[in-house]
Amino acid sequence: MGRVGTALRELRGAQKSAKGVSLYSRFVNRPTGRYLAAGSYALGLTPNQVTLISAAFSFAAVAAVALTGPSWALGAAVWAALAVGFAFDSADGQLARLRGGGSAAGEWLDHVVDAAKLTALHSCVLIAFYRFPEEYGTTADGWLLVPLGFQFAAVVTFFGGLLTEKLKPKPAPGSPAAAPSTAHAVALLPVDYGVFCLVFLLLGGGKLFAWAYAGLGAVAALFLVAFLAKWFRELSAVRR
């Protein structure tokens, strides 16, 4: 416990800014990731190994959605695997900071895994809707467009946000960080990945899951429009 306790103390003072982060990520995912990072540090794991552990949990859940008919037990297992994978996704960056900083290759691997996870998850929901239409109530062909639309919104939001952060000028060293807004953190909850994972608890409801998933997809599309307008406006003021 000595190494874990020391790591936890150091990690508490090395957290990223909470600006632009939803309440779930701030108060659930990041703290859970902090404990996983401390445990990984004690075990001598590298950030890249933690990234691959995150991928293993996430893709196991993805495969289960596509290959297994809906049930409440499946929903609980899929949610748990996705949530643990998301927490390890937070842990790899925290572990990198604990070890003195990450590498370009590590950041590349982290983003590639995130992009693959997003595309695979929505693709497997599409497969599930196609393979088990009676259970999900997705006999109409139009239902197959829902995961495609959700995937489009999720991937463009992910890439657009990542690219915006890369293109925006970095704050001057020593400048105070902007205080996080609680209202903004609450508003971001509908498009937080951790909140999205909760919808899989409804897998046993079949049609209930399909409609809840479609509802979150519609919200993701609306947020995408708002995000794109905001990011374009911010970058329009940047001179390169």
PAZAPA-4460 file (N, C-alpha, C; in steps of 0.05 Angstrom, whole numbers, plus 32768, in hexadecimal, padded with zeros to 4 digits):
% residues 240
    n_x    n_y    n_z   ca_x   ca_y   ca_z    c_x    c_y    c_z   seq   type   mol
   8010   7FE8   8000   8000   8000   8000   8011   8019   8000     1      M     A
   802B   8017   8007   803C   802E   8009   803E   803C   7FEE     2      G     A
   8045   802D   7FD9   8048   8039   7FBF   802D   8044   7FB4     3      R     A
   8017   8036   7FBA   7FFD   803F   7FB1   7FF6   8059   7FBF     4      V     A
   7FFA   805A   7FD9   7FF4   8073   7FE8   8005   808A   7FDF     5      G     A
   801E   8086   7FDA   802F   809B   7FD0   8026   80A5   7FB4     6      T     A
   8020   8091   7FA3   8016   8098   7F88   7FFD   80A8   7F89     7      A     A
   7FEA   80A0   7F9B   7FD1   80AF   7F9D   7FD5   80CC   7FA6     8      L     A
   7FE7   80D0   7FB9   7FED   80EB   7FC2   7FF8   80FC   7FAC     9      R     A
   800A   80F0   7F9C   8016   80FF   7F86   8002   8105   7F70    10      E     A
   7FF0   80F2   7F6B   7FDC   80F5   7F56   7FC8   810A   7F5D    11      L     A
   7FC1   810D   7F76   7FAD   8121   7F7E   7FB7   813D   7F77    12      R     A
   7FD1   8141   7F76   7FDB   815C   7F6F   7FE3   815E   7F52    13      G     A
   7FDE   814A   7F42   7FE6   814A   7F26   7FCE   8144   7F14    14      A     A
   7FB7   814E   7F1B   7F9F   814A   7F0B   7F9C   815F   7EF5    15      Q     A
   7F91   8157   7EDF   7F8B   816A   7EC9   7F75   817D   7ED1    16      K     A
   7F73   8193   7EC3   7F5E   81A6   7EC8   7F43   8199   7EC4    17      S     A
   7F30   81A2   7ED5   7F14   8198   7ED3   7F04   81A8   7EC0    18      A     A
   7F10   81BC   7EB3   7F01   81CD   7EA0   7EF9   81BC   7E88    19      K     A
   7EDF   81BE   7E81   7ED5   81B0   7E6A   7ED1   8192   7E6E    20      G     A
   7ECF   818A   7E88   7ECC   816E   7E8F   7EB1   816B   7E9D    21      V     A
   7EA2   8156   7E97   7E88   8151   7EA3   7E8B   8148   7EC0    22      S     A
   7E75   814A   7ECE   7E75   8142   7EEB   7E7D   8124   7EEE    23      L     A
   7E74   8113   7EDB   7E7B   80F7   7EDD   7E99   80F3   7EDC    24      Y     A
   7EA5   80FF   7EC8   7EC2   80FC   7EC5   7ED1   8108   7EDD    25      S     A
   7EC8   811E   7EE6   7ED6   812C   7EFC   7ED4   811D   7F16    26      R     A
   7EBC   8113   7F1D   7EB8   8108   7F37   7EB6   80E9   7F38    27      F     A
   7EB5   80DC   7F21   7EB4   80BF   7F21   7ECB   80B3   7F12    28      V     A
   7ECE   80BB   7EF8   7EE2   80AD   7EE8   7EFF   80B4   7EEF    29      N     A
   7F04   80CE   7EF3   7F1F   80D6   7EF9   7F28   80CB   7F15    30      R     A
   7F18   80CD   7F2A   7F20   80C2   7F43   7F24   80A4   7F42    31      P     A
   7F13   8095   7F33   7F17   8078   7F30   7F30   8073   7F21    32      T     A
   7F35   8082   7F0C   7F4E   8080   7EFD   7F67   8085   7F0E    33      G     A
   7F64   8098   7F21   7F7B   809E   7F33   7F83   8085   7F43    34      R     A
   7F6F   8077   7F4E   7F75   805F   7F5D   7F81   8049   7F4B    35      Y     A
   7F76   8047   7F33   7F81   8033   7F20   7F9E   803A   7F18    36      L     A
   7FA3   8054   7F15   7FBE   805D   7F0D   7FD1   8057   7F24    37      A     A
   7FC9   805C   7F3D   7FDA   8057   7F54   7FE0   8039   7F56    38      A     A
   7FCB   8028   7F52   7FD0   800B   7F53   7FE1   8002   7F3D    39      G     A
   7FDE   800D   7F25   7FEF   8006   7F0E   800B   800E   7F13    40      S     A
   800F   8025   7F1F   802A   802E   7F26   8038   801B   7F39    41      Y     A
   8028   8012   7F4D   8034   7FFF   7F61   803B   7FE4   7F54    42      A     A
   802C   7FDD   7F3F   8031   7FC4   7F31   8047   7FC6   7F1C    43      L     A
   8050   7FDF   7F17   8065   7FE3   7F03   805C   7FE3   7EE7    44      G     A
   8041   7FE8   7EE2   8037   7FE9   7EC7   803E   8003   7EBA    45      L     A
   8040   8003   7EA0   8045   801B   7E90   802B   8027   7E87    46      T     A
   802A   8041   7E80   8011   804D   7E76   8006   803E   7E5D    47      P     A
   8018   8035   7E4C   800E   8027   7E34   8001   800D   7E3B    48      N     A
   800B   7FFF   7E50   7FFF   7FE6   7E59   7FE3   7FEC   7E64    49      Q     A
   7FE0   8002   7E73   7FC6   800A   7E7E   7FB3   8011   7E67    50      V     A
   7FBD   801E   7E52   7FAC   8024   7E3B   7FA1   800A   7E2F    51      T     A
   7FB2   7FF5   7E2D   7FAA   7FDC   7E21   7F96   7FCD   7E34    52      L     A
   7F99   7FD0   7E4E   7F86   7FC5   7E60   7F6A   7FD2   7E5C    53      I     A
   7F6B   7FEC   7E59   7F52   7FFB   7E53   7F45   7FF0   7E3A    54      S     A
   7F56   7FEC   7E25   7F4B   7FE2   7E0C   7F3F   7FC6   7E0F    55      A     A
   7F4C   7FB5   7E1F   7F43   7F9A   7E23   7F27   7F99   7E2F    56      A     A
   7F22   7FA9   7E44   7F08   7FAB   7E50   7EF3   7FB6   7E3D    57      F     A
   7EFB   7FCB   7E2F   7EE8   7FD8   7E1D   7EE0   7FC6   7E05    58      S     A
   7EF3   7FB9   7DF9   7EED   7FA8   7DE2   7EDF   7F8E   7DE9    59      F     A
   7EE4   7F84   7E02   7ED5   7F6D   7E0B   7EB7   7F74   7E0D    60      A     A
   7EB1   7F8C   7E18   7E96   7F95   7E19   7E8A   7F99   7DFE    61      A     A
   7E99   7FA5   7DEC   7E8F   7FA9   7DD0   7E88   7F8F   7DC3    62      V     A
   7E99   7F7B   7DC5   7E94   7F61   7DB9   7E7B   7F54   7DC5    63      A     A
   7E77   7F57   7DDF   7E60   7F4A   7DEC   7E46   7F56   7DE1    64      A     A
   7E46   7F70   7DDC   7E2E   7F7D   7DD1   7E26   7F71   7DB6    65      V     A
   7E3A   7F6D   7DA5   7E35   7F63   7D8A   7E2F   7F46   7D89    66      A     A
   7E3A   7F36   7D9B   7E38   7F19   7D99   7E22   7F0C   7DAA    67      L     A
   7E18   7F1B   7DBD   7E05   7F0F   7DD1   7DEB   7F1E   7DD0    68      T     A
   7DD5   7F0E   7DD2   7DBB   7F1B   7DD3   7DB7   7F2B   7DEC    69      G     A
   7DA5   7F3E   7DEC   7DA2   7F50   7E03   7D97   7F42   7E1C    70      P     A
   7DA2   7F4A   7E33   7D99   7F40   7E4D   7DA2   7F54   7E62    71      S     A
   7D95   7F53   7E79   7D9D   7F65   7E8E   7DB9   7F5F   7E99    72      W     A
   7DC0   7F45   7E9A   7DDA   7F3D   7EA3   7DF0   7F47   7E8F    73      A     A
   7DEA   7F45   7E75   7DFD   7F4F   7E61   7E00   7F6D   7E64    74      L     A
   7DEA   7F7B   7E69   7DEC   7F98   7E6C   7DFD   7FA0   7E83    75      G     A
   7DFA   7F92   7E9A   7E0B   7F99   7EB1   7E28   7F93   7EAB    76      A     A
   7E2E   7F7D   7E9E   7E4A   7F76   7E98   7E56   7F89   7E84    77      A     A
   7E47   7F91   7E70   7E51   7FA3   7E5B   7E56   7FBE   7E68    78      V     A
   7E43   7FC8   7E78   7E48   7FE2   7E85   7E61   7FE1   7E97    79      W     A
   7E64   7FCC   7EA7   7E7A   7FCA   7EB9   7E95   7FCA   7EAA    80      A     A
   7E96   7FBB   7E94   7EAF   7FB9   7E84   7EB5   7FD4   7E77    81      A     A
   7EA0   7FE1   7E6C   7EA5   7FFC   7E60   7EAE   8010   7E75    82      L     A
   7EA1   8010   7E8C   7EA8   8023   7EA1   7EC5   801E   7EAB    83      A     A
   7ECC   8005   7EAF   7EE8   7FFF   7EB7   7EFC   8007   7EA2    84      V     A
   7EF5   8001   7E88   7F06   800A   7E72   7F0A   8028   7E71    85      G     A
   7EF4   8037   7E77   7EF5   8054   7E77   7F07   805E   7E8E    86      F     A
   7F05   8051   7EA5   7F15   8059   7EBC   7F33   8054   7EB6    87      A     A
   7F39   803D   7EA9   7F55   8038   7EA2   7F5F   804C   7E8D    88      F     A
   7F4C   8055   7E7C   7F53   806A   7E68   7F5C   8084   7E76    89      D     A
   7F50   808A   7E8C   7F58   80A1   7E9C   7F73   809A   7EAB    90      S     A
   7F76   8082   7EB3   7F8D   807A   7EC3   7FA7   807B   7EB3    91      A     A
   7FA6   8076   7E99   7FC0   8075   7E8A   7FCD   8091   7E8A    92      D     A
   7FBD   80A6   7E86   7FC8   80C1   7E86   7FD2   80C9   7EA1    93      G     A
   7FC3   80C1   7EB6   7FCC   80C8   7ED1   7FE5   80B9   7ED8    94      Q     A
   7FE7   80A0   7ED0   8000   8091   7ED5   8017   809D   7EC6    95      L     A
   8013   80A7   7EAE   8028   80B4   7E9F   8033   80CC   7EAD    96      A     A
   8020   80DD   7EB8   8029   80F4   7EC7   8037   80ED   7EE0    97      R     A
   802F   80D8   7EED   803C   80CE   7F05   8058   80C5   7F00    98      L     A
   805D   80BA   7EE8   8077   80B0   7EE1   8089   80C5   7ED4    99      R     A
   807F   80DE   7ED4   808F   80F4   7ECA   8088   80FE   7EAF   100      G     A
   8072   80F4   7EA3   8069   80FE   7E89   8066   80E7   7E75   101      G     A
   8054   80EB   7E63   804F   80D6   7E4F   8060   80DA   7E36   102      G     A
   805C   80C9   7E23   806A   80CA   7E09   8057   80CF   7DF3   103      S     A
   8062   80D8   7DDC   8051   80DD   7DC5   8044   80C3   7DBC   104      A     A
   8054   80AD   7DBD   8049   8093   7DB5   8032   808A   7DC8   105      A     A
   8035   8090   7DE2   8020   8089   7DF5   8006   8099   7DF0   106      G     A
   8009   80B3   7DEA   7FF2   80C3   7DE4   7FE5   80BA   7DCA   107      E     A
   7FF5   80B3   7DB7   7FEA   80A8   7D9D   7FDA   808F   7DA2   108      W     A
   7FE5   807C   7DB2   7FD8   8063   7DB7   7FBD   8068   7DC6   109      L     A
   7FBE   807A   7DD9   7FA6   8080   7DE8   7F8F   808A   7DD6   110      D     A
   7F96   809D   7DC4   7F81   80A8   7DB2   7F78   8094   7D9D   111      H     A
   7F8A   8083   7D94   7F82   806F   7D80   7F6F   805B   7D8D   112      V     A
   7F75   8053   7DA6   7F63   8040   7DB4   7F48   804D   7DB9   113      V     A
   7F48   8067   7DC0   7F2E   8075   7DC5   7F1D   8076   7DAB   114      D     A
   7F2A   807D   7D95   7F1C   807E   7D7B   7F11   8062   7D73   115      A     A
   7F22   804E   7D77   7F19   8033   7D70   7F02   802A   7D82   116      A     A
   7F03   8031   7D9B   7EEE   802A   7DAE   7ED3   8037   7DA6   117      K     A
   7ED4   8050   7D9F   7EBB   805E   7D97   7EAF   8051   7D7E   118      L     A
   7EBF   804D   7D6A   7EB4   8042   7D51   7EAA   8025   7D55   119      T     A
   7EBA   8015   7D64   7EB2   7FFA   7D68   7E98   7FF7   7D79   120      A     A
   7E95   8008   7D8D   7E7E   8005   7D9E   7E64   800B   7D8F   121      L     A
   7E63   8020   7D7F   7E4B   8026   7D70   7E47   8012   7D59   122      H     A
   7E5D   8009   7D4E   7E5A   7FF4   7D39   7E4E   7FDB   7D44   123      S     A
   7E55   7FD4   7D5D   7E4B   7FBB   7D69   7E2E   7FBE   7D71   124      C     A
   7E26   7FD6   7D79   7E09   7FDB   7D7E   7DFA   7FD7   7D64   125      V     A
   7E05   7FE1   7D4D   7DF8   7FDD   7D33   7DF5   7FBF   7D2E   126      L     A
   7E0A   7FB0   7D33   7E0A   7F93   7D2E   7DF4   7F86   7D40   127      I     A
   7DF3   7F8F   7D59   7DDF   7F83   7D6B   7DC2   7F89   7D62   128      A     A
   7DBE   7FA2   7D58   7DA3   7FA9   7D4E   7D9C   7F98   7D35   129      F     A
   7DB0   7F91   7D26   7DAC   7F81   7D0D   7DA8   7F63   7D15   130      Y     A
   7DB7   7F59   7D28   7DB6   7F3D   7D2F   7D9E   7F36   7D40   131      R     A
   7D95   7F49   7D51   7D80   7F43   7D64   7D69   7F58   7D61   132      F     A
   7D5E   7F5B   7D4A   7D4A   7F70   7D45   7D30   7F6D   7D56   133      P     A
   7D28   7F54   7D5A   7D0F   7F50   7D6A   7D13   7F59   7D87   134      E     A
   7D2A   7F51   7D92   7D30   7F58   7DAE   7D33   7F76   7DB2   135      E     A
   7D3F   7F84   7D9F   7D44   7FA0   7DA2   7D2D   7FB1   7D96   136      Y     A
   7D1B   7FA5   7D87   7D07   7FB4   7D7A   7D11   7FC4   7D63   137      G     A
   7D26   7FBA   7D56   7D33   7FC9   7D40   7D2E   7FBB   7D25   138      T     A
   7D16   7FB1   7D21   7D10   7FA3   7D08   7D10   7FB6   7CF0   139      T     A
   7D09   7FCF   7CF4   7D09   7FE3   7CDF   7D26   7FE9   7CD7   140      A     A
   7D2C   7FEA   7CBD   7D47   7FEF   7CB4   7D53   800A   7CBE   141      D     A
   7D41   801D   7CC2   7D4A   8037   7CCB   7D59   8037   7CE5   142      G     A
   7D54   8023   7CF6   7D62   8021   7D0F   7D80   801D   7D0B   143      W     A
   7D88   8011   7CF5   7DA5   800D   7CF1   7DB4   8027   7CEB   144      L     A
   7DA5   803C   7CE5   7DB2   8056   7CE1   7DB8   8064   7CFB   145      L     A
   7DAB   805B   7D11   7DAF   8068   7D2B   7DCB   8065   7D35   146      V     A
   7DD6   804C   7D36   7DF2   8049   7D3F   7E06   8057   7D2C   147      P     A
   7E00   8058   7D12   7E11   8066   7CFF   7E12   8084   7D05   148      L     A
   7DFA   808F   7D0A   7DF9   80AB   7D10   7E06   80B2   7D2B   149      G     A
   7E02   80A1   7D3E   7E0E   80A5   7D59   7E2D   80A3   7D56   150      F     A
   7E36   808F   7D47   7E53   808C   7D42   7E5E   80A5   7D35   151      Q     A
   7E51   80AF   7D21   7E5A   80C7   7D13   7E5D   80DE   7D27   152      F     A
   7E48   80E3   7D37   7E49   80F9   7D4A   7E60   80F5   7D5F   153      A     A
   7E63   80DD   7D69   7E77   80D7   7D7D   7E94   80DB   7D72   154      A     A
   7E98   80D0   7D5A   7EB3   80D1   7D4F   7EBB   80EE   7D47   155      V     A
   7EA8   80FC   7D3A   7EAE   8118   7D33   7EB3   8129   7D4B   156      V     A
   7EA3   8125   7D60   7EA7   8134   7D79   7EC2   812E   7D85   157      T     A
   7EC9   8115   7D86   7EE3   810D   7D91   7EFA   8119   7D81   158      F     A
   7EF9   8117   7D66   7F0F   8121   7D56   7F0F   8140   7D56   159      F     A
   7EF7   814C   7D55   7EF6   8169   7D55   7F00   8175   7D6F   160      G     A
   7EF9   8169   7D85   7F03   8173   7D9F   7F21   8170   7DA2   161      G     A
   7F2B   8159   7D99   7F48   8153   7D9A   7F57   8167   7D89   162      L     A
   7F4E   816B   7D71   7F5C   817D   7D5E   7F5A   819A   7D68   163      L     A
   7F44   81A2   7D74   7F41   81BD   7D7E   7F56   81C2   7D94   164      T     A
   7F59   81AF   7DA6   7F6D   81B2   7DBC   7F89   81B4   7DB0   165      E     A
   7F8E   81A6   7D9B   7FA9   81A8   7D8F   7FAE   81C2   7D81   166      K     A
   7F99   81CE   7D75   7F9C   81E6   7D65   7F9A   8200   7D76   167      L     A
   7F8D   81FE   7D8D   7F8A   8216   7D9E   7FA5   821D   7DAA   168      K     A
   7FAC   8236   7DAD   7FC6   823E   7DBA   7FC6   8235   7DD7   169      P     A
   7FDD   822B   7DE0   7FE0   8223   7DFC   7FE1   823B   7E0E   170      K     A
   7FD5   8239   7E26   7FD7   8250   7E39   7FF4   8255   7E41   171      P     A
   7FFA   826D   7E48   8015   8274   7E50   801C   8266   7E6A   172      A     A
   8036   825D   7E6C   803E   824F   7E84   8039   8260   7E9D   173      P     A
   802E   8253   7EB1   8028   8261   7ECA   800E   8270   7ECB   174      G     A
   7FFF   8271   7EB5   7FE6   827E   7EB5   7FD1   826E   7EC4   175      S     A
   7FC0   827B   7ED3   7FAC   826B   7EE4   7F98   825D   7ED2   176      P     A
   7F92   8245   7EDB   7F7E   8235   7ECC   7F62   823F   7ED1   177      A     A
   7F52   823E   7EBC   7F36   8248   7EBE   7F27   8236   7ED1   178      A     A
   7F16   8242   7EE2   7F07   8232   7EF5   7EF1   8222   7EE7   179      A     A
   7EEE   8209   7EEE   7ED9   81F9   7EE1   7EBD   8202   7EE8   180      P     A
   7EAB   8201   7ED5   7E90   8209   7EDA   7E7F   81F0   7EE0   181      S     A
   7E71   81F1   7EF7   7E60   81DB   7EFE   7E49   81D7   7EEB   182      T     A
   7E3D   81EE   7EE2   7E27   81ED   7ECF   7E30   81E0   7EB5   183      A     A
   7E48   81E7   7EAC   7E53   81DB   7E93   7E58   81BD   7E97   184      H     A
   7E62   81B6   7EAE   7E68   819A   7EB4   7E4E   8189   7EB4   185      A     A
   7E38   8195   7EBE   7E1F   8187   7EBE   7E14   8185   7EA1   186      V     A
   7E17   819B   7E92   7E0D   819B   7E76   7E1B   8186   7E65   187      A     A
   7E34   817F   7E6C   7E43   816C   7E5B   7E3C   814F   7E62   188      L     A
   7E2D   814A   7E77   7E27   812F   7E7F   7E1B   811E   7E69   189      L     A
   7E08   8128   7E58   7DFC   8117   7E44   7E0F   810C   7E2F   190      P     A
   7E26   811A   7E2B   7E39   8110   7E17   7E53   8106   7E25   191      V     A
   7E52   8101   7E3F   7E69   80F5   7E4C   7E69   80D7   7E46   192      D     A
   7E80   80CC   7E3F   7E82   80B0   7E38   7E79   809E   7E4F   193      Y     A
   7E80   80A6   7E68   7E78   8096   7E7F   7E5A   8095   7E82   194      G     A
   7E4C   80AB   7E7D   7E2F   80AB   7E7F   7E24   809B   7E68   195      V     A
   7E2F   809D   7E50   7E27   808D   7E3A   7E28   806F   7E40   196      F     A
   7E3D   8066   7E4E   7E40   804A   7E55   7E28   8040   7E65   197      C     A
   7E1C   8052   7E75   7E05   8049   7E86   7DEE   803F   7E76   198      L     A
   7DEB   8048   7E5D   7DD4   803F   7E4D   7DD4   8021   7E49   199      V     A
   7DEC   8015   7E4A   7DEE   7FF8   7E46   7DE2   7FE7   7E5D   200      F     A
   7DDD   7FF4   7E73   7DCF   7FE7   7E89   7DB2   7FE0   7E81   201      L     A
   7DA9   7FED   7E6C   7D8D   7FE8   7E62   7D8C   7FD2   7E4C   202      L     A
   7DA2   7FC5   7E47   7DA2   7FB1   7E32   7D8C   7F9C   7E36   203      L     A
   7D87   7F94   7E4E   7D73   7F80   7E53   7D57   7F89   7E4B   204      G     A
   7D53   7FA4   7E49   7D39   7FAE   7E41   7D34   7FAD   7E23   205      G     A
   7D49   7FA6   7E13   7D45   7FA3   7DF7   7D3D   7FBD   7DEA   206      G     A
   7D23   7FC1   7DE5   7D19   7FDA   7DD9   7D1F   7FF2   7DE9   207      K     A
   7D1F   7FEF   7E04   7D25   8006   7E16   7D42   800F   7E10   208      L     A
   7D54   7FFC   7E0D   7D70   8003   7E07   7D72   8012   7DEC   209      F     A
   7D64   8007   7DD8   7D65   8013   7DBD   7D5C   8030   7DBE   210      A     A
   7D46   8036   7DCB   7D3C   8051   7DCC   7D4E   8063   7DDD   211      W     A
   7D58   8059   7DF3   7D6A   8069   7E04   7D84   806F   7DF4   212      A     A
   7D8E   805B   7DE6   7DA6   805F   7DD6   7DA1   8074   7DC0   213      Y     A
   7D8A   8072   7DB2   7D83   8085   7D9D   7D80   80A1   7DA9   214      A     A
   7D75   80A3   7DC1   7D72   80BD   7DCD   7D8D   80CA   7DD3   215      G     A
   7DA0   80BA   7DDD   7DBB   80C5   7DE2   7DC8   80CC   7DC8   216      L     A
   7DC3   80BD   7DB3   7DCE   80C3   7D98   7DC4   80DE   7D8E   217      G     A
   7DAA   80E4   7D92   7D9F   80FD   7D8A   7DAC   8114   7D9A   218      A     A
   7DB0   8110   7DB3   7DBD   8124   7DC4   7DDA   8129   7DBA   219      V     A
   7DE8   8113   7DB4   7E04   8115   7DAA   7E05   8125   7D90   220      A     A
   7DF1   8122   7D7F   7DF0   8131   7D66   7DEC   814F   7D6B   221      A     A
   7DDB   8155   7D7E   7DD6   8171   7D85   7DEF   817E   7D91   222      L     A
   7DFC   816F   7DA3   7E15   817A   7DAF   7E2B   817D   7D9A   223      F     A
   7E2C   816B   7D86   7E40   816D   7D71   7E3D   8188   7D63   224      L     A
   7E25   818F   7D5C   7E20   81A9   7D4E   7E2A   81C0   7D5F   225      V     A
   7E23   81BF   7D79   7E2B   81D5   7D8B   7E4A   81D5   7D8F   226      A     A
   7E56   81BE   7D91   7E73   81BD   7D94   7E81   81C7   7D7C   227      F     A
   7E78   81BF   7D64   7E85   81C8   7D4B   7E84   81E6   7D48   228      L     A
   7E6D   81F2   7D4F   7E6A   820F   7D4D   7E7D   821D   7D61   229      A     A
   7E7F   8212   7D79   7E90   821E   7D8E   7EAD   821B   7D86   230      K     A
   7EB6   8204   7D7D   7ED2   8200   7D77   7EDA   8211   7D5F   231      W     A
   7EC9   8213   7D4B   7ECF   8223   7D33   7ED2   8240   7D3B   232      F     A
   7EC0   8249   7D4C   7EC1   8265   7D55   7EDC   826A   7D65   233      R     A
   7EE3   8258   7D76   7EFC   825C   7D85   7F14   825C   7D73   234      E     A
   7F15   824A   7D60   7F2C   8248   7D4F   7F2D   825E   7D3A   235      L     A
   7F17   826A   7D34   7F16   8280   7D21   7F27   8298   7D2B   236      S     A
   7F2A   829A   7D45   7F3A   82B0   7D51   7F58   82A9   7D52   237      A     A
   7F5F   8291   7D4B   7F7C   8289   7D4D   7F8A   828F   7D33   238      V     A
   7FA0   829C   7D34   7FB0   82A2   7D1D   7FC9   8291   7D1D   239      R     A
   7FCF   8284   7D07   7FE5   8271   7D06   7FFA   827C   7CF3   240      R     A
***
